[in-house]
Amino acid sequence: MINVIIADHQAIFRAGIAKVLAVEEDVRIVGQPQSPEQLLNALDKLRPRVLILASSYMSFLHDIQEIATRHHTAVLMLCDNNESASDFMRMGMQVVIYRSANGPMVVEAVRRLAQGQ
């Protein structure tokens, strides 16, 4: 089972990604934090395999990466269409996808990250 936390500042986007992932038999949503504090707590306590992280949490990236590394959590960065994916890759993000990505692309990215790809 792939445990996933979805951290995004937009509730409608969190709900949409959760709906896409919820129908997958090998994926379980374990958290949908709404604030940076909730995210750091959930990441430390729930220890997901994959964290789907919105770029709006960039000011907390150091703390997020520290906890994610400690618990072997892979981070999938969601960036806005006007942001550069290569900038996030230089910051150490393993996978970067745009908000415009379709459902199957998100599912595939989560599975690949969970497998260490």
One Martini backbone bead per residue (centre of mass of N, CA, C, O) as a GRO file, in nm:
protein
  117
    1MET     BB    1   0.097   0.036   0.022
    2ILE     BB    2   0.039   0.381  -0.061
    3ASN     BB    3   0.119   0.644   0.127
    4VAL     BB    4  -0.056   0.969   0.127
    5ILE     BB    5   0.014   1.317   0.104
    6ILE     BB    6  -0.185   1.620   0.067
    7ALA     BB    7  -0.031   1.945  -0.005
    8ASP     BB    8  -0.265   2.211  -0.026
    9HIS     BB    9  -0.420   2.532  -0.038
   10GLN     BB   10  -0.644   2.385  -0.215
   11ALA     BB   11  -0.921   2.211  -0.153
   12ILE     BB   12  -1.013   2.130  -0.442
   13PHE     BB   13  -0.744   1.996  -0.519
   14ARG     BB   14  -0.725   1.787  -0.299
   15ALA     BB   15  -0.992   1.648  -0.373
   16GLY     BB   16  -0.918   1.570  -0.662
   17ILE     BB   17  -0.671   1.393  -0.602
   18ALA     BB   18  -0.810   1.205  -0.404
   19LYS     BB   19  -1.013   1.092  -0.609
   20VAL     BB   20  -0.807   0.971  -0.803
   21LEU     BB   21  -0.655   0.787  -0.582
   22ALA     BB   22  -0.895   0.626  -0.435
   23VAL     BB   23  -0.939   0.410  -0.681
   24GLU     BB   24  -0.676   0.293  -0.593
   25GLU     BB   25  -0.566  -0.004  -0.446
   26ASP     BB   26  -0.246   0.108  -0.376
   27VAL     BB   27  -0.388   0.370  -0.246
   28ARG     BB   28  -0.348   0.598   0.047
   29ILE     BB   29  -0.499   0.849   0.219
   30VAL     BB   30  -0.358   1.006   0.526
   31GLY     BB   31  -0.348   1.321   0.425
   32GLN     BB   32  -0.480   1.690   0.442
   33PRO     BB   33  -0.325   1.947   0.488
   34GLN     BB   34  -0.378   2.318   0.549
   35SER     BB   35  -0.096   2.359   0.687
   36PRO     BB   36   0.229   2.370   0.770
   37GLU     BB   37   0.198   2.249   1.054
   38GLN     BB   38   0.029   2.003   0.969
   39LEU     BB   39   0.235   1.890   0.774
   40LEU     BB   40   0.474   1.839   0.965
   41ASN     BB   41   0.316   1.653   1.154
   42ALA     BB   42   0.218   1.441   0.947
   43LEU     BB   43   0.495   1.362   0.834
   44ASP     BB   44   0.605   1.256   1.111
   45LYS     BB   45   0.361   1.062   1.203
   46LEU     BB   46   0.267   0.908   0.919
   47ARG     BB   47   0.484   0.828   0.713
   48PRO     BB   48   0.488   0.852   0.414
   49ARG     BB   49   0.583   0.766   0.091
   50VAL     BB   50   0.410   1.018  -0.022
   51LEU     BB   51   0.444   1.366  -0.121
   52ILE     BB   52   0.213   1.612  -0.206
   53LEU     BB   53   0.346   1.933  -0.313
   54ALA     BB   54   0.301   2.255  -0.297
   55SER     BB   55   0.461   2.554  -0.380
   56SER     BB   56   0.336   2.718  -0.131
   57TYR     BB   57   0.559   2.555   0.073
   58MET     BB   58   0.857   2.672   0.027
   59SER     BB   59   0.924   2.810   0.311
   60PHE     BB   60   0.932   2.482   0.427
   61LEU     BB   61   1.136   2.295   0.274
   62HIS     BB   62   1.357   2.220   0.471
   63ASP     BB   63   1.174   2.076   0.680
   64ILE     BB   64   1.045   1.878   0.485
   65GLN     BB   65   1.307   1.739   0.384
   66GLU     BB   66   1.405   1.640   0.657
   67ILE     BB   67   1.164   1.454   0.723
   68ALA     BB   68   1.155   1.292   0.459
   69THR     BB   69   1.438   1.170   0.486
   70ARG     BB   70   1.400   1.029   0.763
   71HIS     BB   71   1.124   0.864   0.633
   72HIS     BB   72   1.136   0.800   0.326
   73THR     BB   73   1.004   1.041   0.163
   74ALA     BB   74   0.853   1.120  -0.124
   75VAL     BB   75   0.859   1.407  -0.349
   76LEU     BB   76   0.585   1.580  -0.504
   77MET     BB   77   0.574   1.851  -0.714
   78LEU     BB   78   0.347   2.121  -0.739
   79CYS     BB   79   0.310   2.330  -1.016
   80ASP     BB   80   0.270   2.600  -1.176
   81ASN     BB   81   0.255   2.696  -1.508
   82ASN     BB   82   0.460   2.955  -1.438
   83GLU     BB   83   0.664   2.747  -1.349
   84SER     BB   84   0.983   2.594  -1.302
   85ALA     BB   85   1.086   2.275  -1.286
   86SER     BB   86   1.398   2.311  -1.274
   87ASP     BB   87   1.406   2.469  -1.009
   88PHE     BB   88   1.303   2.229  -0.832
   89MET     BB   89   1.525   2.027  -0.904
   90ARG     BB   90   1.758   2.203  -0.780
   91MET     BB   91   1.612   2.167  -0.483
   92GLY     BB   92   1.549   1.830  -0.480
   93MET     BB   93   1.332   1.731  -0.649
   94GLN     BB   94   1.216   1.435  -0.785
   95VAL     BB   95   0.923   1.548  -0.868
   96VAL     BB   96   0.758   1.734  -1.137
   97ILE     BB   97   0.433   1.879  -1.163
   98TYR     BB   98   0.159   1.999  -1.308
   99ARG     BB   99  -0.164   2.098  -1.251
  100SER     BB  100  -0.244   2.001  -1.555
  101ALA     BB  101  -0.233   1.726  -1.489
  102ASN     BB  102  -0.343   1.421  -1.516
  103GLY     BB  103  -0.447   1.155  -1.344
  104PRO     BB  104  -0.258   0.929  -1.462
  105MET     BB  105   0.003   1.093  -1.407
  106VAL     BB  106  -0.018   1.101  -1.101
  107VAL     BB  107  -0.030   0.800  -1.046
  108GLU     BB  108   0.239   0.729  -1.181
  109ALA     BB  109   0.418   0.910  -1.005
  110VAL     BB  110   0.353   0.776  -0.735
  111ARG     BB  111   0.447   0.491  -0.807
  112ARG     BB  112   0.739   0.556  -0.884
  113LEU     BB  113   0.823   0.679  -0.619
  114ALA     BB  114   0.756   0.429  -0.440
  115GLN     BB  115   0.985   0.262  -0.618
  116GLY     BB  116   1.237   0.476  -0.665
  117GLN     BB  117   1.212   0.647  -0.956
   0.00000   0.00000   0.00000
